Amino acid sequence: MYRYNPFGICSKCKKQIMWIKTKAGKNMPCDTGFVYYKEEAGGKDRIVLPNGKVVVGTIRNNPEHADGFGYISHFATCEYEKMFRKKRKMA
């Protein structure tokens, strides 16, 4: 019997990550600690929900003032984030 393990290690910084399947069907590496958020149009943060939806909002410290919880993409926090970006072809 095969069991899915959502945890892994970042190949660049070696920190533990968690894989969440997005609504588009892609696997998104996220930091393992969850954050509370308030959904706000024009918010500066992108939060990946456990169901794979990505929402725009602001991270909150207090759950009473939050809409829910989610995770931050590891691409946003990895110290080697520039190594993940693909080079664009010049037209």
Secondary structure, 3 states (H helix, E strand, C coil): CCCCCCEEECCCCCCEEEEEECCCCCEEEEECCCEEEEECCCCCEEEECCCCCEEEEEEECCHHHCCEEEECEHHHHCCCHHHCCCCCCCC
